[in-house]
Amino acid sequence: MFNRLPAFLIYIIVTTLFFSCGKEEQAYVPKPKGFNRINLPLQLYQKLTEERPYSFEYSKSARILPDTFALAGKDWIFIYYPQFNANIQLTYKPVKNSQLLLKDYINDSFKLTGKHQVRASSIQEQRLLTDNNLTAMIFKIEGDVPSPYQFYTTDSTRHFLRGAIYFSTATKNDSLTPVINFIQKDMIHLLNTLQWR
């Protein structure tokens, strides 16, 4: 009986190797990481009722909050999305019929967008003619950046409005794509309904 044991073990080893080799289609691989489940609300809008030099429609799933940064102007606000821990920051500046001021505001917009070049894989610029015949410049910033979209619009004489979508989360942007697209549609709706006062 003890003489047969080594032959029996050799048979098991050879059989196991024979049936396990060459079947790569059944190879076990670790499961990829799952993405967060994101439930998006309906895109319904309401009009901004606060007294500002501008007016627009914004998402009913968002709240308007004042910008509390130390250097914030009185008409700077956040359109805050509590469900996504994200916001659209709006900074308003009066142009005062000064082409010099307007040029400075536009240059600042390009500089602030350019600060994302360190982590961005690309920055695309797009000029948008809105439903209200305003022109807006939109910057799409791809990669793992805190602000995937920024924009500015102006009437060239009295008003200048800059906006940026920000996420306060460490989640990678490829996981946030549905939310980014959702807020980007809200941003376009904001621009299409924007009116100066």
C-alpha positions in Angstrom: 0.0 0.0 0.0 2.9 2.4 0.8 4.5 1.6 -2.5 1.5 2.8 -4.4 1.2 6.1 -2.6 3.9 8.0 -4.5 2.5 6.8 -7.8 -1.0 7.9 -6.7 0.3 11.4 -5.7 2.2 11.7 -9.0 -1.0 10.8 -10.9 -3.0 13.5 -9.0 -0.3 16.2 -9.7 0.0 15.3 -13.4 -3.8 15.2 -13.8 -4.2 18.6 -12.0 -1.4 20.2 -14.2 -2.9 18.7 -17.4 -6.4 20.1 -16.8 -5.3 23.4 -15.4 -2.8 24.3 -18.3 -4.0 25.8 -21.5 -7.4 27.0 -20.2 -6.7 30.7 -20.0 -10.3 31.6 -20.8 -11.2 30.3 -17.4 -8.4 32.0 -15.5 -9.6 33.9 -12.5 -9.0 37.6 -12.4 -9.8 40.1 -9.6 -13.1 41.9 -10.0 -12.6 45.6 -11.1 -13.5 48.3 -8.6 -17.1 49.3 -8.8 -18.3 52.8 -9.4 -20.5 54.7 -7.0 -24.2 54.5 -7.8 -25.4 58.0 -8.6 -29.1 58.8 -8.7 -29.7 61.9 -10.7 -32.7 64.1 -10.0 -34.9 65.5 -12.8 -33.5 68.6 -14.4 -36.1 71.1 -13.3 -35.4 74.9 -13.0 -36.4 77.9 -11.1 -35.7 81.6 -11.5 -33.2 83.4 -9.3 -35.3 85.7 -7.2 -32.5 87.5 -5.3 -31.7 91.1 -6.3 -28.5 90.9 -8.3 -27.2 92.6 -11.4 -28.0 89.4 -13.2 -30.9 86.9 -13.4 -31.1 83.3 -14.6 -32.7 80.0 -14.1 -31.0 77.4 -11.9 -31.6 73.8 -10.8 -34.4 73.0 -8.3 -32.0 70.5 -6.8 -29.5 73.3 -5.9 -29.5 76.1 -3.4 -28.1 79.6 -3.7 -25.5 80.4 -1.0 -23.4 83.6 -0.6 -19.7 83.4 -1.4 -18.0 83.8 2.0 -14.4 84.0 0.8 -12.5 87.0 2.2 -12.0 88.6 -1.3 -15.6 87.8 -2.5 -17.6 90.6 -4.0 -21.2 91.4 -2.9 -22.7 89.7 -5.9 -20.6 86.5 -5.8 -22.6 83.4 -5.1 -22.5 79.6 -5.1 -25.1 77.4 -6.7 -24.7 74.5 -4.3 -25.7 70.9 -5.0 -26.0 69.2 -1.6 -26.6 65.8 -3.1 -23.3 65.9 -5.0 -21.2 68.1 -2.7 -20.6 70.3 -5.7 -21.3 73.9 -6.8 -21.1 76.4 -9.5 -19.2 79.4 -8.2 -20.3 82.7 -9.8 -18.1 85.8 -9.6 -19.6 89.0 -10.9 -17.7 92.2 -11.7 -18.9 95.5 -13.1 -17.2 96.6 -16.3 -18.0 100.3 -15.9 -17.5 101.0 -19.7 -13.8 100.4 -19.2 -12.1 98.3 -21.9 -9.1 98.1 -19.7 -11.1 96.5 -16.8 -12.8 94.1 -19.3 -9.4 93.0 -20.7 -8.1 92.4 -17.1 -11.2 90.3 -16.3 -10.9 88.2 -19.4 -7.1 87.7 -18.8 -7.9 86.6 -15.2 -10.3 84.0 -16.5 -7.7 82.5 -18.8 -5.1 82.6 -16.0 -7.5 80.9 -13.5 -8.3 78.2 -16.1 -4.6 77.8 -16.9 -3.8 76.9 -13.3 -5.4 73.5 -14.0 -2.8 72.7 -16.6 -0.7 70.9 -14.0 -3.3 68.1 -13.6 -5.3 68.5 -16.8 -5.0 66.2 -19.8 -6.5 68.8 -22.0 -8.2 72.2 -22.0 -10.8 72.9 -24.7 -12.2 76.3 -25.4 -15.7 76.8 -27.0 -17.5 80.0 -27.8 -21.3 79.7 -27.2 -23.9 82.1 -28.5 -26.7 81.8 -26.0 -30.5 81.9 -26.5 -30.4 85.6 -25.3 -27.8 86.5 -27.9 -25.0 86.7 -25.4 -21.6 85.3 -26.1 -20.0 83.0 -23.5 -16.5 81.4 -23.5 -16.6 77.8 -22.0 -13.5 75.9 -20.9 -13.7 72.1 -20.7 -10.9 70.9 -18.5 -10.3 67.1 -18.8 -8.4 65.0 -16.3 -8.6 64.7 -12.5 -9.1 68.4 -11.8 -11.4 70.0 -9.2 -13.1 72.2 -11.8 -14.1 70.3 -15.0 -15.9 73.4 -16.5 -15.3 77.1 -16.3 -16.9 80.0 -18.3 -17.2 83.7 -18.6 -19.7 86.0 -20.3 -20.0 89.7 -20.7 -22.0 92.5 -22.4 -18.6 94.3 -22.9 -19.8 97.5 -21.3 -21.4 97.0 -17.9 -21.4 93.3 -16.8 -18.9 90.5 -16.5 -19.8 87.1 -15.0 -17.4 84.2 -14.5 -18.4 80.7 -13.4 -16.7 77.5 -12.4 -18.0 74.1 -11.5 -16.2 72.7 -8.4 -16.4 69.3 -6.6 -15.5 69.0 -3.0 -14.7 65.3 -3.2 -11.7 63.0 -3.7 -13.6 60.8 -6.2 -11.9 60.5 -9.6 -13.6 62.5 -12.4 -14.3 59.4 -14.5 -16.5 58.2 -11.7 -18.2 61.6 -11.5 -18.9 61.8 -15.2 -22.7 61.5 -14.9 -22.8 64.3 -12.3 -20.4 66.4 -14.3 -22.6 66.1 -17.3 -25.7 66.8 -15.2 -24.2 70.1 -13.8 -22.8 71.0 -17.2 -26.3 70.9 -18.6 -27.4 73.2 -15.8 -24.5 75.5 -16.6 -25.6 75.8 -20.2 -29.2 76.4 -19.1 -28.0 79.1 -16.8 -26.1 80.8 -19.7 -29.1 80.5 -22.0 -31.4 82.1 -19.5 -29.0 84.8 -18.2 -30.3 88.4 -18.3 -28.5 91.5 -17.2 -30.3 94.0 -14.9 
